[in-house]
Amino acid sequence: MPLFRKAVIFGVGLVGGSFALALRRANAVGEVVGFGRSAATLEQARQLGLVDRIGDDAACEVRDADLILLATPVAQMADILARIEPHLGPDTLITDGGSTKCDVVAAARRQLGNRISQFIPAHPIAGAEQSGPAAARSDLYQGKKVVLTPLAENSAVAVLRVRTAWEACGAVVSELTPEQHDEVFAAVSHLPHLLAFTLVHDLAQRDNSDLLLSFAASGFRDFTRIAASSPEMWRDISLANRDALLREIEQFAAELYKLHQALEQRDAAKIEEIFSLARKVRSNWTPP
């Protein structure tokens, strides 16, 4: 018997579709049912083999599901939880793929009430600029980190079961509190995306933008790669983690001003000091 007889996935794009493919590759799921906002996207997911069936009735499908994955933008999760809460089976577990956790947990508490113990939040650190079912890959999570942020109400058995699902996808699972998660990822994920979007937006508005972009090469490509990500998703992430992200922007602005002063004062030693520390840290960093 597979680990999960039936999984229901809301959002069958990169995150949800790759989760389904990885579980299939590991023979860890018997049936996958998909839900989404677009009939065309769902049909594409079915044709690509990401899901066995397109769901018609969420109430019916979640009743006997072993596992539910919310792989939608975080702003949509509250509505989905409200729809499925009255129909959840007593042993059905819910996890998610959201890039923020405090807001998702707060929404889950509001919508699930005393069923909150069935929700084990997660964040797979394995995104890409591409989106949609065609971007899904069975190896997306292989060797990549997934962060669980268990709640006090979760049983050890429930957490272990969700951990096992992500590990079956090839992921390396860690645990943080929701608060720790949002502080960490505001610094190392959300701020870099904001900076990449901002730089490209700035250049795009200039009168000579075509000239500038015609000479942009590998440095620009590497720095701005993530600006090709979903605007809708990153809008939601930015607003969901607003407080932590504002603190990171203020910290970064202060650091940028130090460099501004060093340039203004022609302080070569200070510029080299900043660059040298950055180079040392970056050279010693190993991507997860």
Secondary structure as the mmCIF struct_conf table of DSSP 4:
data_model
#
loop_
_struct_conf.conf_type_id
_struct_conf.id
_struct_conf.beg_label_comp_id
_struct_conf.beg_label_asym_id
_struct_conf.beg_label_seq_id
_struct_conf.end_label_comp_id
_struct_conf.end_label_asym_id
_struct_conf.end_label_seq_id
BEND BEND1 LEU A 3 LEU A 3
STRN STRN1 PHE A 4 PHE A 10
BEND BEND2 GLY A 13 GLY A 13
HELX_RH_AL_P HELX_RH_AL_P1 LEU A 14 ARG A 25
TURN_TY1_P TURN_TY1_P1 ALA A 26 ASN A 27
STRN STRN2 VAL A 29 PHE A 35
BEND BEND3 ARG A 37 ARG A 37
HELX_RH_AL_P HELX_RH_AL_P2 ALA A 39 GLN A 47
TURN_TY1_P TURN_TY1_P2 LEU A 48 GLY A 49
BEND BEND4 LEU A 50 LEU A 50
BEND BEND5 ASP A 52 ASP A 52
STRN STRN3 ARG A 53 ILE A 54
BEND BEND6 ASP A 56 ASP A 56
HELX_RH_AL_P HELX_RH_AL_P3 ALA A 58 ARG A 63
TURN_TY1_P TURN_TY1_P3 ASP A 64 ASP A 64
BEND BEND7 ASP A 66 ASP A 66
STRN STRN4 LEU A 67 LEU A 70
BEND BEND8 THR A 72 THR A 72
HELX_RH_3T_P HELX_RH_3T_P1 VAL A 74 GLN A 76
HELX_RH_AL_P HELX_RH_AL_P4 MET A 77 ILE A 84
HELX_RH_3T_P HELX_RH_3T_P2 GLU A 85 HIS A 87
TURN_TY1_P TURN_TY1_P4 PRO A 90 ASP A 91
STRN STRN5 LEU A 93 ASP A 96
BEND BEND9 SER A 99 SER A 99
HELX_RH_AL_P HELX_RH_AL_P5 CYS A 102 LEU A 112
HELX_RH_3T_P HELX_RH_3T_P3 GLY A 113 GLN A 118
STRN STRN6 PHE A 119 PHE A 119
STRN STRN7 ALA A 122 PRO A 124
BEND BEND10 ILE A 125 ILE A 125
BEND BEND11 GLU A 129 GLU A 129
BEND BEND12 GLY A 132 GLY A 132
HELX_RH_3T_P HELX_RH_3T_P4 PRO A 133 ALA A 135
TURN_TY1_P TURN_TY1_P5 SER A 138 GLY A 143
STRN STRN8 LYS A 145 LEU A 148
TURN_TY1_P TURN_TY1_P6 ALA A 152 GLU A 153
BEND BEND13 ASN A 154 ASN A 154
HELX_RH_AL_P HELX_RH_AL_P6 ALA A 156 ALA A 168
TURN_TY1_P TURN_TY1_P7 CYS A 169 GLY A 170
STRN STRN9 VAL A 172 GLU A 175
HELX_RH_AL_P HELX_RH_AL_P7 PRO A 178 PHE A 185
HELX_RH_PI_P HELX_RH_PI_P1 ALA A 186 HIS A 190
HELX_RH_AL_P HELX_RH_AL_P8 LEU A 191 ALA A 204
TURN_TY1_P TURN_TY1_P8 GLN A 205 GLN A 205
BEND BEND14 ARG A 206 ARG A 206
TURN_TY1_P TURN_TY1_P9 ASP A 207 ASN A 208
HELX_RH_AL_P HELX_RH_AL_P9 SER A 209 PHE A 215
HELX_RH_AL_P HELX_RH_AL_P10 SER A 218 THR A 224
HELX_RH_3T_P HELX_RH_3T_P5 ARG A 225 ALA A 228
BEND BEND15 SER A 229 SER A 229
HELX_RH_AL_P HELX_RH_AL_P11 PRO A 231 ALA A 240
TURN_TY1_P TURN_TY1_P10 ASN A 241 ASN A 241
HELX_RH_AL_P HELX_RH_AL_P12 ARG A 242 GLU A 264
TURN_TY1_P TURN_TY1_P11 GLN A 265 ARG A 266
HELX_RH_AL_P HELX_RH_AL_P13 ALA A 268 ASN A 284
#
